[in-house]
Every structure is written in C-alpha cells, then in structure tokens.
Amino acid sequence: MNFPSDLKYSKEHEWIRVEGNTATIGITEFAQKELGDIVYVEIETVGQTIAKDAVFGTVEAVKTVSDLFMPVSAKVSGKNEALNDAPESVNTDPYGTGWMIKVELTDPSELDTLMDAEAYKALVGQ
C-alpha cells in the first residue's frame, strides 16, 4: 500500500498536500480499498468555508456511501470535475488524478494536528 511521505493524513482517512496557503485533498489508498469500487463523488461545497472535521462531500461506492471530512479548516476553491465522468480514478490513482478538492487554508496551524505517513501507517496497521 502507498503512503506518500509528502502528505499529511487525518484519522478519517483523508490526505492533504500543502503548497503555500493552498492545498489539495483526497482520500487515502487505504480508504478507497475499504470502500470498494467508487461510482460517484458528490461535492457541493465549492466557495464555502468548512471547519476542520466537518463534512465537505460524500463518496458513493457500490455498497455504501461515506462522508468526506475536512482535515483542516479551509475555503473550498475548486473540485475535481473529472470525477464526474471518471469516479473510478479515486480507486486507480487516489493521490493523483483521484484528488477531490482544492482549498485555501484558513488556519494553517491545524496542519500540526495531522499525521505524517509513518503515524498514518501505524493507524491503519501497516
């Protein structure tokens, strides 16, 4: 299983890649494997400021629907429109083409509450 060391991870299995005051967020390889085949991603929060741990969207797999949780407080500046036609890219490339949202950080200090790759590996028993 892949645990990119340049990312931060939440206990709810979201990852965040920070570039300055902006970031990209998606779900981890572990999360997509647990969910199974992803058939739909719903994100209706573009333009909204979402608090840390609040729901920013949902992901639907063949047998379940799961909430997506914001790993840090941020304003959602965009979403991955390609997921409308290819939600399966969350399964095939969760850290690349399967990203979900772009955000502007509102409290960068919250990044310190997230796990690095080694701590996340331990959380999921790898």
C-alpha positions in Angstrom: 0.0 0.0 0.0 1.2 3.5 -0.8 1.8 6.2 1.9 3.4 9.2 0.2 5.7 10.9 2.7 4.9 14.4 1.3 1.3 14.3 2.5 -0.4 14.8 5.9 -3.2 12.4 6.9 -6.4 12.6 9.0 -7.8 9.9 11.3 -10.8 9.9 8.9 -8.5 8.8 6.0 -8.2 12.0 4.1 -4.9 13.2 2.8 -3.7 16.8 2.2 -0.9 18.1 0.0 0.0 21.6 1.0 1.5 24.1 -1.4 1.9 27.5 0.3 -1.5 28.6 1.6 -3.4 26.3 -0.8 -3.8 22.5 -0.6 -5.3 19.5 -2.5 -7.4 17.0 -0.6 -8.5 13.4 -1.4 -9.0 10.1 0.3 -6.2 7.6 1.0 -5.4 4.4 -0.8 -6.5 2.6 2.4 -9.9 4.3 2.4 -10.6 3.6 -1.2 -9.8 -0.1 -0.7 -12.1 -0.2 2.3 -14.9 1.4 0.3 -14.5 -0.7 -2.8 -15.5 0.4 -6.3 -16.3 4.1 -6.3 -19.2 5.1 -8.5 -19.9 8.7 -7.6 -18.3 11.6 -5.8 -20.6 14.5 -4.6 -19.1 17.8 -3.6 -21.4 20.8 -3.4 -19.2 22.9 -1.1 -17.1 25.0 -3.6 -17.0 28.5 -2.4 -17.8 27.6 1.2 -15.5 27.8 4.2 -15.6 24.4 6.0 -14.5 23.8 9.6 -11.9 21.1 10.5 -13.7 17.7 10.8 -16.9 19.0 9.1 -18.3 17.2 6.0 -17.3 18.6 2.6 -18.9 15.9 0.4 -19.7 12.3 0.0 -18.3 9.4 -1.9 -20.5 6.6 -3.1 -19.2 3.0 -3.6 -21.2 0.1 -4.9 -22.4 -1.0 -1.4 -22.1 2.2 0.7 -22.0 6.0 0.9 -19.4 7.7 3.1 -18.9 11.3 4.2 -15.8 13.2 3.3 -14.3 15.1 6.3 -12.2 18.3 6.0 -8.8 17.6 7.6 -8.2 21.4 8.3 -10.4 24.5 8.3 -10.4 25.9 4.7 -12.3 27.5 1.9 -13.1 25.1 -0.9 -11.8 26.8 -4.0 -12.4 24.1 -6.5 -13.3 20.4 -7.1 -12.0 17.7 -9.4 -14.6 17.9 -12.3 -13.0 14.9 -13.9 -14.5 12.7 -11.2 -18.0 13.4 -12.7 -17.1 11.2 -15.6 -14.4 9.0 -14.0 -15.1 8.5 -10.3 -13.1 5.2 -10.5 -9.9 7.3 -10.7 -10.2 7.6 -6.9 -9.6 3.8 -6.9 -6.9 3.7 -9.5 -4.9 6.9 -8.5 -6.1 8.2 -5.1 -3.1 10.5 -4.7 -3.0 11.8 -8.3 -6.0 12.0 -10.8 -8.3 10.9 -8.0 -7.9 14.1 -5.9 -11.2 15.6 -4.7 -10.9 19.3 -3.8 -8.6 22.3 -3.8 -8.7 24.6 -0.8 -7.4 27.8 0.7 -6.2 27.2 4.3 -7.9 29.4 6.9 -5.8 28.2 9.9 -2.5 26.6 8.7 -1.6 25.8 12.4 -4.2 23.0 12.2 -1.8 21.1 9.9 0.1 20.3 13.1 -2.8 18.1 14.3 -2.5 15.8 11.3 -0.4 12.6 11.0 2.7 12.1 8.9 3.0 8.9 6.7 4.5 6.8 9.4 1.9 7.7 12.0 -0.9 7.0 9.5 0.6 3.7 8.6 0.5 2.7 12.2 -3.1 3.9 12.5 -4.2 1.5 9.7 -2.0 -1.3 10.9 0.6 -1.4 8.1 
